[in-house]
Amino acid sequence: MSKALVYQTDFGTSDGAVSAMYGVAYKVEPTLRIFDLTHDIPQYNIWEASYRLVQTVQYWPEGTVFVSVVDPGVGSARRSVVARTRTGQFVVTPDNGTLTHLKLMVGLDEVRLLKEDVHRLQGSELSYTFHGRDVYAFSGARLASGQLAFDAVGDTVPVDSVVELSHVAAHREGDTVEGTIDVLDVRFGSLWSNIPHELFAGLGIEHGKRVEVSIRNDMREVYRNTMVYARSFADVALFEPLVYINSVLNVAIAINQGSFARAYNIGTGLSWKVTIRRAPRIVYE
């Protein structure tokens, strides 16, 4: 029985690119089950593609094949690879940093070089700008249908050689944890940090207690306030800010039924730092 095939791209759905990828896969095996992770990755944004994979991949059954195509270097010397995660899924993708978060947070069990001149749609040899259709969709469909074994994809390459995007690990200093704002919960405007739950839990702060949150862009502080550390949005009043543990078990910051990112013009990336500590006790004389 075929495994599920899941697509992620920055193509959008306003033209025929994604549909062509579906068509190639169905020509390989008409009974395939194909799903979309998202096609709304911002153009060329490899970092967000990497994060959406770690948000999703580990929750699919073992053997599921993901095809992720955010490929500003298409046609260049960058490698194409197929990676097997430690949770048993496969990712077909350019080796341009797309595997960063899976490598860091889930782990890669084995990586093989995908030979673009061998594993590609017949008749596409003169096309150098649509590897999503000609190489990745085609190879992903063959993997998912069982026509191509992982061991036959190509030579193994060291996991350590897989390209990683620049990142800064979250850390604790005394009674404060600090990290970066990795990504937004796009639809709702929550800030998802790279501070893992285990690191935050070391502060010994219980649900319902208040924490102090500071957000900086480079050296400029753009936000400082106290808010509740809550289990969920329902634990605070409407439009009240909160700190919570998100679905990938990292610390996140939100406004109940509001957009924190829009309210305070917050962005993402290594220049956006967030620090959290127990709220100081105010003593009135």
C-alpha positions as a printed NumPy array, in Angstrom:
array([[  0.   ,   0.   ,   0.   ],
       [  1.271,   3.465,  -0.877],
       [  2.357,   5.853,   1.845],
       [  0.958,   9.368,   2.129],
       [  2.667,  12.076,   0.068],
       [  2.645,  15.61 ,   1.546],
       [  3.617,  18.782,  -0.345],
       [  5.016,  22.065,   0.947],
       [  6.085,  24.945,  -1.325],
       [  6.268,  28.72 ,  -1.634],
       [  4.421,  28.518,  -4.982],
       [  0.964,  29.595,  -3.832],
       [ -2.045,  28.246,  -5.702],
       [ -2.777,  31.078,  -8.128],
       [ -1.155,  29.306, -11.071],
       [ -0.558,  25.738, -12.227],
       [  2.701,  24.898, -10.44 ],
       [  1.233,  22.903,  -7.564],
       [ -1.292,  21.232,  -9.852],
       [  1.551,  20.117, -12.118],
       [  3.253,  18.497,  -9.134],
       [  0.027,  16.634,  -8.357],
       [ -0.201,  15.519, -11.973],
       [  3.332,  14.145, -12.029],
       [  2.693,  12.148,  -8.861],
       [ -0.57 ,  10.698, -10.154],
       [  1.126,   9.664, -13.403],
       [  3.653,   7.755, -11.291],
       [  0.894,   6.078,  -9.27 ],
       [ -2.804,   6.977,  -9.721],
       [ -3.78 ,   5.6  ,  -6.303],
       [ -1.47 ,   7.857,  -4.303],
       [ -2.926,   9.884,  -1.443],
       [ -1.562,  13.424,  -1.709],
       [ -1.979,  16.136,   0.915],
       [ -0.844,  19.743,   1.317],
       [  1.129,  20.972,   4.291],
       [  1.075,  24.522,   2.918],
       [  1.842,  26.406,  -0.28 ],
       [  1.858,  29.782,   1.482],
       [  5.458,  29.85 ,   2.675],
       [  6.659,  33.418,   1.941],
       [  8.677,  33.436,  -1.27 ],
       [ 12.264,  32.2  ,  -0.787],
       [ 11.817,  31.938,   3.001],
       [ 13.779,  28.769,   3.772],
       [ 13.637,  29.434,   7.533],
       [  9.846,  29.325,   7.629],
       [  9.798,  26.222,   5.433],
       [ 12.109,  24.556,   7.935],
       [  9.884,  25.507,  10.861],
       [  6.661,  24.341,   9.218],
       [  8.247,  20.954,   8.639],
       [  9.163,  20.475,  12.301],
       [  5.681,  21.69 ,  13.263],
       [  4.137,  18.931,  11.156],
       [  6.333,  16.017,  10.082],
       [  6.601,  14.112,  13.373],
       [  2.805,  13.883,  13.694],
       [  2.387,  11.903,  10.445],
       [  2.685,   8.116,  10.291],
       [  6.04 ,   6.452,   9.862],
       [  6.892,   6.168,   6.17 ],
       [  5.063,   9.327,   5.102],
       [  6.939,  11.154,   2.332],
       [  7.195,  14.952,   2.448],
       [  8.238,  17.022,  -0.546],
       [  9.37 ,  20.505,   0.493],
       [ 10.253,  22.959,  -2.265],
       [ 11.428,  26.412,  -1.239],
       [ 14.359,  26.62 ,  -3.567],
       [ 15.826,  30.031,  -4.439],
       [ 18.997,  28.226,  -5.591],
       [ 17.245,  25.955,  -8.11 ],
       [ 19.58 ,  25.031, -10.953],
       [ 22.711,  25.804,  -8.931],
       [ 25.236,  23.453,  -7.338],
       [ 23.156,  23.033,  -4.165],
       [ 22.456,  19.379,  -3.378],
       [ 19.15 ,  17.559,  -3.514],
       [ 18.605,  15.074,  -0.7  ],
       [ 16.173,  12.648,   0.859],
       [ 16.328,  12.572,   4.658],
       [ 14.834,  10.001,   6.998],
       [ 13.89 ,  11.449,  10.37 ],
       [ 14.33 ,   9.65 ,  13.665],
       [ 10.54 ,   9.327,  13.798],
       [ 10.518,   7.481,  10.463],
       [  9.274,  10.011,   7.91 ],
       [ 11.065,  10.971,   4.685],
       [ 11.701,  14.495,   3.352],
       [ 12.629,  15.168,  -0.283],
       [ 14.102,  18.647,  -0.566],
       [ 16.978,  20.831,  -1.67 ],
       [ 19.763,  20.833,   0.904],
       [ 19.604,  24.566,   1.542],
       [ 18.662,  24.751,   5.22 ],
       [ 15.113,  23.405,   4.937],
       [ 16.04 ,  20.54 ,   7.264],
       [ 17.441,  22.798,  10.018],
       [ 14.648,  22.473,  12.595],
       [ 14.067,  18.771,  11.972],
       [ 17.789,  18.178,  12.439],
       [ 17.865,  20.168,  15.697],
       [ 14.542,  19.253,  17.279],
       [ 13.626,  15.785,  15.955],
       [ 16.841,  14.351,  14.553],
       [ 17.809,  12.932,  11.178],
       [ 18.504,   9.216,  11.088],
       [ 20.001,   9.028,   7.577],
       [ 20.416,  11.306,   4.563],
       [ 20.952,  10.26 ,   0.948],
       [ 21.967,  12.294,  -2.061],
       [ 19.197,  12.531,  -4.666],
       [ 20.809,  12.355,  -8.097],
       [ 18.937,  14.926, -10.168],
       [ 20.115,  13.479, -13.488],
       [ 18.823,  10.005, -12.607],
       [ 15.667,  10.506, -10.543],
       [ 13.676,  12.911, -12.667],
       [ 10.644,  13.052, -14.906],
       [ 11.39 ,  11.718, -18.366],
       [ 11.535,  14.519, -20.931],
       [ 12.385,  17.213, -18.378],
       [ 16.134,  17.131, -18.936],
       [ 16.223,  20.618, -20.463],
       [ 14.279,  22.189, -17.584],
       [ 16.469,  23.745, -14.877],
       [ 13.968,  25.904, -12.979],
       [ 11.194,  23.541, -11.865],
       [ 12.844,  20.798,  -9.838],
       [  9.744,  20.816,  -7.644],
       [  7.877,  19.132, -10.487],
       [ 10.658,  17.372, -12.389],
       [ 12.772,  15.974,  -9.526],
       [ 11.087,  16.292,  -6.134],
       [  7.441,  15.51 ,  -6.936],
       [  8.534,  12.69 ,  -9.243],
       [ 10.953,  11.141,  -6.737],
       [  8.599,  11.687,  -3.801],
       [  5.822,   9.869,  -5.642],
       [  8.101,   6.943,  -6.452],
       [  9.178,   6.731,  -2.805],
       [  5.616,   6.934,  -1.493],
       [  4.366,   4.315,  -3.978],
       [  7.211,   1.895,  -3.236],
       [  8.673,   2.099,  -6.748],
       [ 11.88 ,   3.621,  -5.353],
       [ 13.462,   2.315,  -2.168],
       [ 15.198,   4.767,   0.12 ],
       [ 18.395,   2.722,  -0.135],
       [ 18.322,   3.159,  -3.932],
       [ 17.996,   6.966,  -3.895],
       [ 21.749,   7.595,  -3.879],
       [ 24.837,   7.567,  -1.73 ],
       [ 24.567,   8.358,   1.957],
       [ 25.97 ,  11.686,   3.103],
       [ 26.937,  12.556,   6.699],
       [ 24.062,  14.023,   8.692],
       [ 26.5  ,  16.65 ,   9.939],
       [ 26.983,  17.836,   6.356],
       [ 23.328,  18.823,   5.968],
       [ 23.076,  22.607,   5.629],
       [ 21.887,  24.413,   8.765],
       [ 20.564,  27.95 ,   8.793],
       [ 22.105,  30.296,  11.352],
       [ 20.469,  29.928,  14.747],
       [ 21.121,  30.846,  18.374],
       [ 20.223,  28.398,  21.114],
       [ 17.982,  29.556,  23.938],
       [ 19.735,  29.796,  27.297],
       [ 19.187,  30.533,  30.974],
       [ 21.069,  33.061,  33.072],
       [ 20.092,  32.978,  36.725],
       [ 16.356,  33.618,  36.995],
       [ 15.953,  34.612,  33.32 ],
       [ 15.563,  32.618,  30.104],
       [ 16.356,  34.171,  26.732],
       [ 15.701,  33.07 ,  23.181],
       [ 14.748,  34.282,  19.732],
       [ 11.36 ,  34.661,  18.071],
       [ 11.539,  31.883,  15.498],
       [  8.231,  32.258,  13.73 ],
       [  4.714,  33.649,  13.998],
       [  1.512,  31.719,  14.37 ],
       [  0.583,  33.388,  11.11 ],
       [ -3.202,  33.477,  11.349],
       [ -3.409,  34.569,  14.983],
       [ -0.249,  36.645,  15.458],
       [  1.253,  34.743,  18.385],
       [  5.037,  34.791,  18.815],
       [  6.69 ,  31.371,  18.866],
       [ 10.092,  31.446,  20.563],
       [ 12.864,  28.866,  20.505],
       [ 12.783,  28.552,  24.319],
       [ 11.974,  24.91 ,  25.106],
       [  9.508,  24.068,  27.838],
       [ 12.193,  22.251,  29.833],
       [ 14.379,  25.356,  30.008],
       [ 11.481,  27.587,  31.062],
       [ 10.28 ,  25.021,  33.612],
       [ 13.635,  25.386,  35.381],
       [ 12.486,  28.803,  36.608],
       [  9.863,  27.066,  38.77 ],
       [  6.992,  29.336,  37.688],
       [  3.527,  27.847,  38.157],
       [  0.527,  28.349,  35.896],
       [ -1.431,  31.407,  36.925],
       [  1.642,  33.31 ,  38.125],
       [  2.895,  36.427,  36.387],
       [  6.084,  36.727,  34.373],
       [  7.924,  39.729,  32.995],
       [  8.494,  39.672,  29.242],
       [ 10.976,  41.865,  27.399],
       [ 11.295,  41.869,  23.594],
       [ 14.206,  43.513,  21.774],
       [ 15.035,  44.078,  18.143],
       [ 18.839,  44.107,  18.143],
       [ 19.577,  46.444,  21.086],
       [ 16.283,  48.357,  21.028],
       [ 13.647,  47.247,  23.509],
       [ 10.244,  47.352,  21.841],
       [  8.121,  45.761,  24.58 ],
       [  8.25 ,  45.166,  28.336],
       [  5.338,  44.14 ,  30.504],
       [  4.091,  41.486,  32.9  ],
       [  1.557,  38.841,  31.947],
       [  0.129,  35.553,  33.161],
       [  1.789,  32.22 ,  32.452],
       [ -1.329,  30.319,  31.366],
       [ -2.249,  26.827,  30.23 ],
       [ -4.447,  28.187,  27.455],
       [ -6.034,  31.36 ,  26.116],
       [ -9.188,  30.747,  28.143],
       [ -7.227,  31.336,  31.35 ],
       [ -7.013,  35.101,  30.729],
       [ -9.481,  37.84 ,  29.908],
       [-10.334,  38.871,  26.363],
       [ -7.477,  40.881,  24.765],
       [ -5.156,  40.145,  27.702],
       [ -1.571,  39.015,  26.907],
       [ -0.253,  35.672,  28.088],
       [  2.726,  33.331,  27.986],
       [  1.953,  29.694,  27.203],
       [  3.569,  26.491,  25.89 ],
       [  2.745,  26.007,  22.22 ],
       [  2.109,  22.861,  20.191],
       [  5.818,  22.156,  19.604],
       [  6.428,  22.574,  23.364],
       [  8.221,  25.896,  23.168],
       [  7.357,  29.132,  24.969],
       [  4.972,  31.414,  23.059],
       [  3.466,  34.858,  23.667],
       [  0.003,  35.883,  22.584],
       [ -3.005,  38.118,  23.098],
       [ -6.267,  36.325,  23.762],
       [ -8.267,  36.847,  20.533],
       [ -5.795,  39.441,  19.273],
       [ -2.546,  39.593,  17.316],
       [  0.485,  40.258,  19.503],
       [  2.704,  40.654,  16.437],
       [  0.428,  43.278,  14.876],
       [ -0.241,  45.13 ,  18.128],
       [  3.447,  45.747,  18.807],
       [  4.914,  45.434,  15.297],
       [  6.991,  42.372,  16.241],
       [  8.989,  40.421,  13.664],
       [ 10.949,  37.169,  13.591],
       [ 14.567,  36.147,  13.204],
       [ 17.846,  36.213,  15.075],
       [ 17.64 ,  39.961,  15.759],
       [ 14.388,  39.511,  17.717],
       [ 15.218,  38.484,  21.284],
       [ 12.8  ,  37.646,  24.075],
       [ 13.667,  37.356,  27.769],
       [ 11.33 ,  36.033,  30.443],
       [ 11.609,  35.988,  34.218],
       [  9.313,  35.766,  37.213],
       [  7.527,  39.102,  37.606],
       [  9.13 ,  41.181,  40.368],
       [  7.085,  41.661,  43.518],
       [  5.854,  45.217,  43.96 ],
       [  5.959,  46.46 ,  47.553],
       [  3.88 ,  49.511,  48.506],
       [  4.96 ,  51.535,  51.53 ]])
